[in-house]
Amino acid sequence: MKKILIVEDESAIADTLIYILEAEGFEVSWVMLGSVAIDFIAKRDFDLVILDVGLPDMNGFEVCKIIRLTNQLPIIFLTARGEEIDRIVGLEIGGDDYVTKPFSPREVAARVKTILKRVTPAISNDVDPTILSRAPSGCDFILMGQALALTAIEFKLLNHLYSQPHLVFSREQLLQACGQFCDIGYERNIDTHIKTIRNKIKKHDATLQVIKTHRGFGYGFGLKQ
């Protein structure tokens, strides 16, 4: 059962979300303050957070920044504000989705399921965990016993490919998986991030290939020595 944390100070909104998410089979926890949410996430395992931007004790964007220092679990922002700049800021600091009040609870539940399906690892990716595995912190990878020291975007990229090893993703799809906007020309930045990941891997083993280039299509996961 997937565990969802709702961070929302309005009980009526929280109650509605709890009802619909529990009906969909999720285990739901609810807190009203950002500081409490940070403490909860540090001590408990959650699969996704629904985070209100306008909290009584601190801004939801600040809560997200603190969470992202140690954890890459998906975050859906919930806010009464719908300005484009807010959506951009929310996604750029590490949010995975953005819902503006008033909203349909069923739409939120659908977005939750879509995101969890996207980030849930495949049953088997045929990778020897002694060679490559996710770090216990959940925000890095361990290669041959050593941390790769990936940035947040690099981790999201490698994790997305690692979790779905039999698929090939376009640059645009990888940008979306990282919560980045697909502005014209920016999708080529994916190439730079991929190159950086490969360089970090080469420091441990110059012969190891983890990310395959599929010319004309994009990138896919492939572990070869």
C-alpha positions, 0 to 999 in steps of 0.5 A: 500500500502506497503511503501519501502525506498531505500537508494542508492547513484547511481541514475541509480540503484535507478531509476530502483528499483523505476520503478519495485517496483512501478509497483508491487504496492509499494509506494517508497521513495528514499534517497542518504545518510545514515544519511537522511535515519535514519532521515526518518525512525525515522519520517515516517512509512516504511515497508521495507528498501533496503539499499546500503552498500557503501554510501557516508556519512556512511557505510550501516552496521552502518546505520543498527545498528542505525536503529536496536536500535529502529526499527525492520523493514526488511532490504535488503542490496544492495552492489557491494561486494560479499565476504562471510564475508560481507554477514555474517556481514550484516545478523548478525547485523540484515539484513534480506537479501543480494543482490549483484550488478549487480542484477535483479530488478525483483529478488529484487522485488520478495525478497521484496514481500517474506520478507513482506509476512513473516513478515506481521501479520495474519488477526487475531490471536485470541489474546486479545490485552489487554493481549499481543500486539506489543509495539508502538515502533515496537521492543518489546511486551506489556504483560498486560500493561508492556514491556517484554524488549525483545532483537532483536532476542527474538522480531523477534522470538516472532513476527514471531510466533505471526504473524502466530499463526496457524503454527508450525516452526522448529528451522531452520525456526526460525533461518532463520526468525531471519536472523541467519545462520543455522550452525550445532548445532547452531539451538539449541540456539533457545531453549535458546532464547525461554526459555528466552522469557518464563521466561520474560513472567513468571515475569508478569504471571507465569501461562501464556503460549504464546509459545507451544512446538510441540515435534519433530517439533518445536514451535508455538504460543498459548495463554493459561492461 
